[in-house]
Amino acid sequence: MPAPWLIALALALGFIVLVPARRLQLAGLSGRVTGAYAAALWAMGMFVAIRPVGLRFLLPILLIAYLAPLVAGPERLARGLARRRPDPPPIKNVTPQDDGPPDERPPDDA
């Protein structure tokens, strides 16, 4: 059974990670992307908390990954992270052109 301080640390870090994850969700990102972001941020935070060997390398990454959604507004995040789809081509008009005079049909008397 893990130590109680480790469980408390994992829960506290999980709640802290949910703050920028909520900002990403409000920006319109899919749940899968938001969940992957939160899981990766939580895993890096737990690694740094348990084994501070990678602190020099992971701390700048953690700070930027945590603060970026908080600094940029949701509309800016959505614009920057949205998939760029090319505009669809214009609809081609395939209706034949009527070059001659209109038909001279007698009106229907029925």
Stockholm file with secondary structure:
# STOCKHOLM 1.0

chainA/1-110         MPAPWLIALALALGFIVLVPARRLQLAGLSGRVTGAYAAALWAMGMFVAIRPVGLRFLLPILLIAYLAPLVAGPERLARGLARRRPDPPPIKNVTPQDDGPPDERPPDDA
#=GR chainA/1-110 SS CCCHHHHHHHHHHHHHHHHHHHHHHHTTCCHHHHHHHHHHHHHHHHHHHHCGGGHHHHHHHHHHHHHHHHHSCHHHHHHHHSCCCCCCCCCCCCCCCCCSCCCCCCCCCC
#=GC SS_cons         CCCHHHHHHHHHHHHHHHHHHHHHHHTTCCHHHHHHHHHHHHHHHHHHHHCGGGHHHHHHHHHHHHHHHHHSCHHHHHHHHSCCCCCCCCCCCCCCCCCSCCCCCCCCCC
//
